[in-house]
C-alpha cells in the first residue's frame, strides 16, 4: 500500500475512550469498591516497627484478595518519604508520629482500573502537618464538588490550587490534580493548568491534590470520580479525614 498514510490511532480511539458508557461506569464503580475494601484494612496493617516494604507486601496481597487480577502499584510513603509524590516503598521503618501516604491501584478481571489514595498517621503528627491537612481536605472536597459538564479540566485544578495558595501552601502542590482512568490507570482527560478541555458526562478521572514539604512530610487525598449529566459521582467512599492509628 505505497499510497497509504499512517496516522496514530489515538486520534480515533481517544474520543471513543474518554467518555465511558454505563457498562464501563459500572466496572469503575466495582473497581472503586474493591480498592476501598483494601483501604479499610490499612489501619490494621500499618504498625510501628514494620518497614514500608513489609506493609506494601501485605497491601499487595490484599489488593488481589479484593478481586483485582493484577496489582498496578503500591505506594507506602512514610515520614519524610511522603514528601515525594512518586515514592514507591523502601526499607524505612515506620515510626510513631509518621504521616503515611498510601496510594494503591490494580486492574480488575474485566480490564478496568482502580486508584485511590488516603493519608494515615501513627500517633499524633506534627502540628504543622495537621493544619495543612485540614486545608488539603477542604481543597479536595471543593474540587470534587466543582465537577460538572462544561467545567474545564484546568478549572478543576484551579479550585484546589487556589485554596491551597490562599493558605500559603500552594507551592507545595507540585503536580496536576488528576488524570483519566479506564482500561489504563492513566489516560485522558488530564486535569492540569493549560488544558481547556470541557468536561462531558461519562468522563472518569482522579481528583488528587497534595502537599509535599521536603525532608519533613507530605499528604495526598485521591478519589476517582465520574462527570454525570448534572454533576459528579465518586466511586471511592472511604473517609477523607486524616486517619490516626493508635
Number of C-alpha atoms within 10 A of each C-alpha: 4 4 5 6 6 6 8 7 8 10 9 10 10 13 11 11 20 20 22 20 14 10 9 19 19 14 21 29 21 19 29 26 18 23 27 25 17 21 23 12 13 19 16 9 15 24 18 15 12 15 19 24 19 19 20 23 13 14 24 20 13 20 28 18 13 17 16 24 17 16 19 17 17 22 24 26 31 32 24 17 27 29 24 20 20 11 16 18 20 16 10 16 15 22 19 16 17 24 31 30 27 27 23 24 25 29 24 23 13 12 17 24 28 31 26 26 26 24 24 22 23 22 16 14 17 14 9 9 16 14 12 18 21 12 18 28 20 15 24 27 17 15 21 25 15 17 24 21 18 12 17 21 23 20 21 24 27 20 19 28 26 14 19 24 15 10 13 11 19 16 12 17 22 14 14 18 27 24 20 24 27 25 17 15 20 16 16 20 24 20 25 19 16 11 14 13 15 14 22 20 19 21 23 30 27 26 29 26 26 29 27 21 18 13 12 16 24 28 32 27 27 22 27 27 24 29 24 17 11 10 16 20 17 19 23 25 13 17 12 19 15 18 17 16 16 11
